[in-house]
Amino acid sequence: MPADNAMPWTSLGEVSARTRITGPSDHLVLPADLSAAGYPDGELPIRPTTPTYDVMVFLAAIAASTTGLRLGTYVYQLGLRHPFVAARSVATLDVVSAGRLELGVGAGWLRDEWAAAGFDFGSRGRRLDEALDVCRRLWSEAVVEHAGEHFAFPPVAFEPKPVQRPHPPLHIGGESPTALRRAASVGDGWIGMHHTPQSVQGVLAKVADTAAQHGRQTPLETTVAAHPGGVADIEAWRQTGVDRLLVAPWRRSAEALAGLRTFARDHLA
């Protein structure tokens, strides 16, 4: 049974050949009095009692049962982990899946979770930027030494490297100016929140403008999530220019398998 927040990644350009699946929503813990007040688009997708799994283990289980499916995270809270731990999990999943991981990361939104983990919520963006820098070096350099605001360590070696070089595709989540800057600077792609074909247009314009301001020579792959339930209007989404759509064609986990089968029948060759 898929988790409540596991969603297929559907490429709008080549639906049948480039289907992906995302892991469950990534949280270490959830506060008992969880509120939607801090959630970016106001539509809280989880409750304190929602089963939340380790996303890398979850996707490794899927990788073991598939051969061509791409695996993505929406999104992994890299800043909540030491980069040694995160880099090891990511590299391991990329190796055991034979290079099928696409890593979506974000700064996180749940202040109480960061407080429970002992981290300053206000510095989460800087912590994520530094962790990303360390991980990218661990995945690509023979020896890495680092002294920064949040992490410091002597020269270390890290093996094995990910199958995908220099590392799995990196998709940056978020719609704030800082998130868009991060995507333009270090990302291969950008991931947005839940949208309709109409609401996403303004955000896509900001993504393109930010990429141009940072002098990107290659376009960012764009990924957004449709609202859960129902069947996505593939043609309307294709007209937006979005590269990839995350869909959850069900509203309750008990409906997930039937929803996936219907979606596959209607949209996947």
C-alpha positions in Angstrom: 0.0 0.0 0.0 1.5 3.4 -0.9 2.0 5.8 1.9 -0.5 8.8 2.0 2.1 11.2 0.5 3.8 8.9 -2.1 3.1 10.4 -5.5 4.0 9.3 -9.0 6.2 11.8 -10.9 4.7 12.1 -14.4 6.8 13.6 -17.1 4.6 15.6 -19.4 6.9 15.3 -22.3 7.2 11.5 -22.4 4.6 10.0 -20.0 5.2 6.3 -20.7 9.0 6.2 -20.6 9.8 8.6 -17.8 7.4 7.8 -14.9 8.8 8.4 -11.5 7.6 7.8 -8.0 8.3 9.9 -4.9 8.8 8.7 -1.4 6.6 9.6 1.6 6.8 13.1 3.1 10.1 13.5 4.9 9.9 14.3 8.6 12.0 13.1 11.6 9.1 13.8 14.1 5.8 15.5 14.1 4.6 17.7 16.9 1.6 16.4 18.8 -0.2 19.7 18.3 0.6 20.0 14.5 -1.0 23.1 13.0 -1.4 24.1 9.3 -0.4 27.7 10.2 3.2 27.3 9.0 2.6 25.2 5.9 3.5 27.1 2.8 0.3 26.7 0.8 -2.1 26.3 3.8 -3.2 22.7 2.9 -1.6 20.5 5.5 -1.1 17.0 3.9 -0.3 15.2 7.2 -1.5 14.7 10.8 0.5 13.9 13.9 -0.7 10.3 13.6 0.3 10.0 9.9 2.8 7.1 9.4 6.0 8.7 8.1 8.8 6.5 6.8 12.5 7.0 6.2 12.3 8.1 2.6 15.6 6.5 1.5 14.6 3.1 3.0 11.2 3.4 1.4 12.6 4.2 -2.0 15.2 1.4 -1.7 12.4 -1.1 -1.2 10.7 0.2 -4.4 14.1 0.1 -6.2 14.5 -3.6 -5.2 11.2 -4.4 -6.9 11.6 -2.4 -10.1 14.1 -1.9 -12.9 13.2 1.2 -14.9 11.3 3.4 -12.5 13.0 6.7 -11.5 12.9 7.5 -7.8 12.5 11.0 -6.3 12.2 12.8 -3.0 9.6 15.5 -2.4 11.3 16.9 -0.5 14.2 15.6 1.6 15.1 17.8 4.6 18.8 17.7 4.1 19.4 20.4 6.7 18.1 18.2 9.5 20.9 15.7 8.9 24.6 15.9 9.2 25.9 15.9 5.6 27.9 12.7 6.3 24.6 10.9 7.1 22.7 12.4 4.2 25.5 11.9 1.6 25.8 8.2 2.6 22.1 7.6 2.3 21.8 9.3 -1.0 24.9 7.6 -2.5 23.7 4.2 -1.2 20.3 4.6 -2.8 21.8 5.7 -6.1 24.1 2.7 -6.1 21.5 0.0 -5.2 19.0 1.5 -7.7 21.6 1.5 -10.5 21.5 5.3 -10.8 17.8 6.0 -10.6 17.6 8.6 -7.9 16.5 12.2 -8.4 17.1 14.1 -5.2 14.5 16.8 -4.3 15.6 18.9 -1.2 14.1 21.8 0.7 14.7 23.9 3.8 11.6 22.7 5.6 8.7 24.5 7.1 7.9 22.9 10.4 9.5 25.1 13.2 8.6 22.7 16.0 10.3 19.8 14.3 13.6 21.8 14.0 13.3 22.8 17.6 12.8 19.2 18.7 15.9 18.2 16.8 17.9 20.9 18.5 18.4 23.2 15.5 17.7 26.9 14.9 14.8 27.2 12.5 15.9 30.7 11.5 19.2 29.4 10.2 17.8 26.5 8.2 18.5 28.1 4.8 22.2 28.6 5.6 22.4 25.2 7.1 20.9 23.6 4.0 23.2 25.6 1.7 26.3 24.5 3.7 25.1 20.8 3.8 24.5 20.9 0.1 28.0 22.2 -0.5 29.5 19.5 1.7 27.4 16.7 0.1 28.2 17.7 -3.5 31.9 17.6 -2.6 31.7 14.3 -0.9 29.9 12.8 -3.9 32.5 14.1 -6.4 35.9 14.7 -4.8 38.5 12.2 -3.6 39.3 14.0 -0.3 37.2 16.6 1.4 38.0 19.1 4.2 35.6 21.7 5.5 35.3 24.5 8.1 32.0 26.3 8.1 29.3 27.9 10.2 27.5 24.6 10.9 30.0 21.8 10.0 33.7 21.3 10.3 35.9 18.3 9.8 39.5 17.3 8.8 40.3 15.7 5.4 38.0 12.7 4.8 37.4 10.1 2.1 34.0 9.1 0.9 33.2 5.9 -1.1 31.4 4.7 -3.0 30.5 7.7 -5.1 27.0 7.8 -6.6 26.4 6.1 -9.9 25.2 9.3 -11.5 28.0 11.8 -11.9 28.8 14.2 -10.4 25.8 13.3 -8.3 22.1 12.5 -8.8 20.0 15.3 -10.3 19.3 17.9 -7.7 15.9 19.5 -7.5 15.4 22.4 -5.2 12.0 22.8 -3.5 10.3 26.0 -2.5 8.9 29.2 -3.9 10.6 31.9 -1.8 13.2 34.1 -3.4 15.9 32.2 -1.4 14.7 28.9 -2.7 14.6 30.1 -6.2 18.1 31.5 -5.8 19.3 28.1 -4.5 17.7 26.3 -7.5 19.3 28.7 -10.0 22.7 28.5 -8.3 23.1 24.7 -7.5 20.1 22.9 -8.8 19.4 20.8 -11.9 15.7 21.5 -11.3 13.1 23.3 -9.2 10.1 21.8 -7.4 7.0 23.9 -6.5 4.0 23.4 -4.2 0.5 22.3 -5.1 -0.8 24.2 -8.1 -3.4 24.3 -10.9 -2.3 25.0 -14.5 -3.5 28.5 -13.9 -1.8 29.3 -10.6 1.6 28.0 -11.6 2.1 30.5 -14.4 3.3 33.3 -12.2 5.7 31.1 -10.2 7.2 29.7 -13.4 7.9 33.3 -14.6 9.8 34.0 -11.3 11.8 30.8 -11.7 12.8 31.8 -15.2 13.7 35.3 -14.1 15.8 34.1 -11.2 17.6 31.7 -13.4 18.4 34.5 -15.9 19.6 36.8 -13.1 22.1 34.1 -12.0 23.3 33.6 -15.6 22.3 30.0 -15.9 23.3 28.5 -19.3 20.9 25.5 -19.0 17.2 25.7 -18.1 16.0 24.3 -14.8 13.8 21.3 -15.0 10.5 22.3 -13.5 8.3 20.0 -11.3 5.1 21.0 -9.5 2.5 19.0 -7.7 -1.2 18.9 -8.7 -3.8 18.9 -6.0 -4.5 15.4 -4.7 -7.6 13.5 -5.9 -9.2 13.2 -9.2 -7.5 12.8 -12.6 -4.9 15.4 -13.7 -5.7 17.4 -16.8 -2.6 16.4 -18.7 -3.1 18.6 -21.7 -3.7 21.7 -19.6 -0.6 21.0 -17.7 1.4 20.3 -20.8 0.5 23.8 -22.1 2.1 25.4 -19.0 5.5 24.3 -20.0 6.1 22.4 -16.8 8.4 19.4 -17.3 7.1 17.1 -14.6 3.9 16.8 -12.6 3.5 15.1 -9.2 0.1 13.5 -8.9 -1.7 11.7 -6.1 -4.9 10.4 -7.7 -6.6 9.6 -4.4 -7.6 11.4 -1.3 -7.4 8.6 1.3 -4.8 5.8 1.4 -7.5 3.2 1.1 -8.2 4.6 -2.4 -4.6 4.7 -3.4 -4.2 1.4 -5.3 -7.5 1.9 -7.3 -6.5 5.5 -8.0 -3.0 4.5 -9.3 -4.5 1.8 -11.5 -7.0 4.2 -13.0 -4.3 6.8 -13.6 -2.1 4.3 -15.2 -4.9 3.1 -17.5 -5.8 6.6 -18.5 -2.4 8.2 -18.8 0.4 5.7 -19.0 1.0 3.8 -22.2 
